[in-house]
Amino acid sequence: MSRQRKIIHIDCDCFYASVEMRDDPKLRGRPLAVGGRPESRGVIATCNYEARKFGVHSAMASSQALRRCPDLVLLPPRFDAYRAASRQIHGIYAAFTDLIEPLSLDEAYLDVSQSPHCQGSATLMAQSIRQRIAEEVGITASAGIAPNKFVAKVASDWNKPNGQFLVRPEAVDAFVAALPVGKLFGVGKVTAGKLNELGAHTCADLRTWPQEKLGRHFGKFGLRLYELCRGIDERAVSPEQLRRSLSVETTYTPDIPDLAACWIELQALIADLAKRQARNPDCAHPHKAFVKIRFADFTHTTAECVSTSPGNDTWQHLLQQGWQRQAKPVRLLGVGLRYEDERPESGQLALFSE
């Protein structure tokens, strides 16, 4: 019988904003965001909890954030400071296990199944890691502890900020059953909405669906949904690999009828891409931008061009180029960046300035 896995998901609380408040204590208690300037179509990378009370959130246009919160302190990103903090944090992780899978500068999965620290208790290890981050880095972090990556990631949000939550193996089934389907890995707003329309609001609802029905509605992703709604996730914690691309995509029901409507939908994806880029500033320099389109008849195409800092004009041109190849209703749109092979010395959030 294989030994039960012990996975910790660590996520620092509003990381960029926390570093800024640490370095300038006068900012504490004030609504604060890190992001691009509104006059250059910038977006919010992260914000503190005081700003969130006004409805400010990551990937929101900076101009909209300032309308919602006129007293918002908007700071440009300081990646040298964030990287320095990240190196400290990842050094703390490495003191507990070699099996670390970083997701961004401030977030990672840790497999501590074989770790001898804290008498082998993953709960005590998570507490110790969070305490060391607070004492040595000067910011707070939250953690989820579970037998797999999916449940650990959901659990890390349970007691935010500055908390942790344990889901024991025997509690996984009930914990996952009560989750909204929107919490499932890979389920965005559109897919969640489609599931809700079909009568599945929670994972318990989704468990009543046979695999055949999930496959009919969601293709290969249906099998993944079948497993995740039962708390099954066998993905291993893998060491960091250099990211070669970053993309987001969404399937639409009903199909998008024309080019103008596609552009309206694409802008939300561009904002989501900016948010994800903000969480991965240490990846290589963007080299190309691309737009992916799947038409109603399931034919698909990708339009791309060399661009290190794509703006709306670039995205709109790529969309038009791709759409004109078929000029049909669209069922899926995606936007993405391809990166150069080498990791830069200092990262830039090109999308902040768009």
Helices and strands as residue ranges (DSSP letters): E 7-12, H 15-23, G 25-27, E 32-35, G 38-40, E 44-47, H 49-52, H 62-68, E 73-75, H 79-94, E 100-102, E 107-111, G 117-120, H 122-132, I 133-137, E 141-146, H 149-156, E 164-166, G 169-171, H 172-177, G 181-183, H 189-197, H 203-206, H 211-218, H 221-228, E 245-256, H 259-278, E 286-295, E 300-306, H 312-323, E 330-339, G 350-353
